[in-house]
Amino acid sequence: MVDRILVPYDESEQARSALEHALTTHADAEVVVLNVIDLMEAGYSAPFDGGLPGYWEEWYEQEETVAEDLLAQAQEIADEYDVELETDVVVGRPARAINEYADEHDIDQILIGSHGRTGVSRILLGSVAEAVVRRAHCPVTVVR
Protein backbone atom coordinates (compact mmCIF):
# COMPACT_ATOMS: atom_id res chain seq x y z
CA MET A 1 0.00 0.00 0.00
CA VAL A 2 1.20 3.48 -0.84
CA ASP A 3 0.94 5.78 2.17
CA ARG A 4 3.13 8.75 1.12
CA ILE A 5 3.63 9.97 -2.43
CA LEU A 6 6.19 12.59 -3.41
CA VAL A 7 5.35 14.84 -6.36
CA PRO A 8 8.21 17.12 -7.47
CA TYR A 9 6.55 20.31 -8.67
CA ASP A 10 7.69 23.13 -10.91
CA GLU A 11 5.96 25.47 -13.35
CA SER A 12 5.61 22.80 -16.07
CA GLU A 13 2.41 21.29 -17.37
CA GLN A 14 4.00 17.86 -16.81
CA ALA A 15 4.32 18.56 -13.08
CA ARG A 16 0.66 19.54 -12.97
CA SER A 17 -0.27 16.31 -14.76
CA ALA A 18 1.77 14.29 -12.26
CA LEU A 19 0.02 16.01 -9.34
CA GLU A 20 -3.42 15.41 -10.83
CA HIS A 21 -2.49 11.77 -11.47
CA ALA A 22 -1.45 11.38 -7.82
CA LEU A 23 -4.67 12.96 -6.60
CA THR A 24 -6.91 10.80 -8.78
CA THR A 25 -5.17 7.43 -8.52
CA HIS A 26 -4.03 7.54 -4.88
CA ALA A 27 -6.96 9.14 -3.10
CA ASP A 28 -6.08 7.61 0.27
CA ALA A 29 -2.38 8.48 0.21
CA GLU A 30 -0.70 11.46 1.78
CA VAL A 31 0.64 13.64 -1.06
CA VAL A 32 3.83 15.61 -0.51
CA VAL A 33 4.61 18.29 -3.10
CA LEU A 34 8.24 19.35 -3.35
CA ASN A 35 9.83 22.28 -5.14
CA VAL A 36 13.59 22.27 -5.64
CA ILE A 37 15.50 25.52 -5.93
CA ASP A 38 18.43 24.76 -8.22
CA LEU A 39 21.49 26.86 -7.38
CA MET A 40 23.24 25.71 -10.56
CA GLU A 41 20.51 27.38 -12.57
CA ALA A 42 21.29 30.62 -10.80
CA GLY A 43 24.98 30.34 -11.61
CA TYR A 44 24.28 29.90 -15.32
CA SER A 45 21.96 32.88 -15.48
CA ALA A 46 23.90 35.22 -13.17
CA PRO A 47 24.69 38.62 -14.68
CA PHE A 48 28.25 39.96 -14.79
CA ASP A 49 27.54 41.85 -11.57
CA GLY A 50 26.39 38.61 -9.87
CA GLY A 51 29.38 38.81 -7.56
CA LEU A 52 28.19 42.05 -6.03
CA PRO A 53 27.10 41.96 -2.39
CA GLY A 54 23.47 41.11 -2.00
CA TYR A 55 22.92 39.55 -5.43
CA TRP A 56 22.62 35.95 -4.19
CA GLU A 57 20.43 36.84 -1.21
CA GLU A 58 18.11 38.77 -3.50
CA TRP A 59 18.06 35.92 -6.02
CA TYR A 60 17.31 33.35 -3.31
CA GLU A 61 14.48 35.43 -1.83
CA GLN A 62 12.97 35.76 -5.30
CA GLU A 63 13.22 31.99 -5.86
CA GLU A 64 11.61 31.30 -2.47
CA THR A 65 8.70 33.55 -3.44
CA VAL A 66 8.33 31.72 -6.77
CA ALA A 67 8.41 28.38 -4.93
CA GLU A 68 5.75 29.50 -2.44
CA ASP A 69 3.53 30.65 -5.33
CA LEU A 70 3.97 27.31 -7.11
CA LEU A 71 3.10 25.38 -3.97
CA ALA A 72 0.02 27.57 -3.47
CA GLN A 73 -1.02 26.73 -7.04
CA ALA A 74 -0.54 23.04 -6.26
CA GLN A 75 -2.78 23.38 -3.21
CA GLU A 76 -5.43 25.08 -5.35
CA ILE A 77 -5.39 22.04 -7.64
CA ALA A 78 -5.61 19.71 -4.63
CA ASP A 79 -8.53 21.72 -3.25
CA GLU A 80 -10.55 20.57 -6.27
CA TYR A 81 -10.08 17.02 -4.93
CA ASP A 82 -10.60 17.97 -1.26
CA VAL A 83 -7.02 17.04 -0.44
CA GLU A 84 -4.68 18.90 1.91
CA LEU A 85 -1.12 18.69 0.63
CA GLU A 86 2.08 18.61 2.59
CA THR A 87 4.50 20.98 0.84
CA ASP A 88 8.20 21.67 1.11
CA VAL A 89 11.01 23.57 -0.61
CA VAL A 90 14.62 22.39 -0.71
CA VAL A 91 17.79 23.68 -2.34
CA GLY A 92 19.98 21.47 -4.50
CA ARG A 93 20.38 19.66 -7.78
CA PRO A 94 16.84 18.50 -8.63
CA ALA A 95 17.30 14.75 -9.13
CA ARG A 96 19.59 14.35 -6.14
CA ALA A 97 17.39 16.56 -3.92
CA ILE A 98 14.25 14.62 -4.87
CA ASN A 99 15.84 11.25 -4.08
CA GLU A 100 17.37 12.48 -0.82
CA TYR A 101 14.02 13.94 0.24
CA ALA A 102 12.29 10.64 -0.52
CA ASP A 103 14.91 8.75 1.50
CA GLU A 104 14.67 11.07 4.49
CA HIS A 105 10.86 11.48 4.65
CA ASP A 106 9.47 7.92 4.41
CA ILE A 107 8.19 8.30 0.84
CA ASP A 108 6.64 5.14 -0.62
CA GLN A 109 6.41 6.30 -4.24
CA ILE A 110 7.56 9.21 -6.40
CA LEU A 111 5.25 10.52 -9.10
CA ILE A 112 7.17 12.82 -11.46
CA GLY A 113 6.36 14.61 -14.69
CA SER A 114 8.63 14.24 -17.69
CA HIS A 115 9.13 16.65 -20.56
CA GLY A 116 9.63 13.73 -22.91
CA ARG A 117 12.79 15.08 -24.51
CA THR A 118 14.57 12.81 -26.96
CA GLY A 119 17.72 12.83 -29.02
CA VAL A 120 20.24 15.64 -28.71
CA SER A 121 18.10 17.81 -26.40
CA ARG A 122 17.91 14.92 -23.90
CA ILE A 123 21.66 14.41 -24.06
CA LEU A 124 22.45 18.10 -23.66
CA LEU A 125 19.79 18.95 -21.08
CA GLY A 126 19.62 15.64 -19.25
CA SER A 127 16.54 14.25 -17.64
CA VAL A 128 15.64 14.81 -14.04
CA ALA A 129 12.96 12.12 -14.25
CA GLU A 130 15.46 9.60 -15.65
CA ALA A 131 18.00 10.34 -12.91
CA VAL A 132 15.29 9.99 -10.25
CA VAL A 133 14.21 6.63 -11.68
CA ARG A 134 17.78 5.33 -11.74
CA ARG A 135 18.57 6.30 -8.14
CA ALA A 136 15.29 6.10 -6.23
CA HIS A 137 14.87 3.68 -3.35
CA CYS A 138 11.14 3.41 -4.04
CA PRO A 139 8.89 2.94 -7.09
CA VAL A 140 8.74 5.90 -9.49
CA THR A 141 5.88 6.68 -11.85
CA VAL A 142 6.73 9.01 -14.73
CA VAL A 143 3.82 10.99 -16.18
CA ARG A 144 4.04 12.60 -19.62
URJOHU-V319408 format. One record per pair of residues at least 12 apart in sequence whose C-alpha atoms are under 6 Angstrom apart, sorted by the first residue. I is the first residue (numbers start at 1). GAP is how many residues later the second one is. If there is no record, write none. Layout:
i = {I,I}
gap = {GAP,GAP}
//
This chain:
i = {2,3,3,4,4,4,4,4,5,5,5,5,5,5,6,6,6,7,7,7,8,8,8,8,9,9,14,14,14,15,18,18,18,31,32,32,32,33,34,34,34,35,36,36,36,36,37,38,38,95,95,95,99,108,109,109,109,110,111,111,112,113,113,113,114,114,114}
gap = {106,26,27,25,26,27,103,104,26,27,102,103,104,105,26,27,104,26,104,105,25,26,27,104,25,26,99,100,130,98,94,95,125,54,53,54,55,54,53,54,55,54,53,54,55,58,54,54,55,33,36,37,37,30,29,30,31,30,29,30,30,29,30,31,15,29,30}
//
